[in-house]
Amino acid sequence: MDKTIEIAKVTLADYFNINKDEFDTGRCRKRNIIEAKRFLIYFIVNELSVKFLYVSDHIRSLKSHATAMHHYYKMIDLMETEKATKEKYDNFKKLMLSKGMNKLEAELCRQIDVRNALNKNIKQLEKMIDEA
């Protein structure tokens, strides 16, 4: 889950044209930074099923779970009333899915390589046992 959240931070930083570190540092009131944090909070709670109490473990700039709750419910309200916000969030989810698929593909390739290496080692051990 931590990798997914890091991917989400990088994706949102690119999407909102901010520095990834903005999620974990200071209290900035710039609209694009607040909006990116709100998207991240909503994503963490809604998509990853993280409880409000633990959201601040992933976004260090949040002081309490109450802030996470505020942004989550504000995001719900904005998505219901502003079509643009809903479209932005849907675009973000599509980006996450494509990046996630790339990560999944890379992980599968890594696991295949590990399996092949283990099979090679097993065959070498079996050969050594047969020779002994």
Secondary structure as UniProt FT lines:
FT   HELIX           2..16
FT   HELIX           20..23
FT   HELIX           31..42
FT   HELIX           43..47
FT   HELIX           52..55
FT   TURN            56..58
FT   TURN            60..61
FT   HELIX           65..81
FT   HELIX           83..131
//
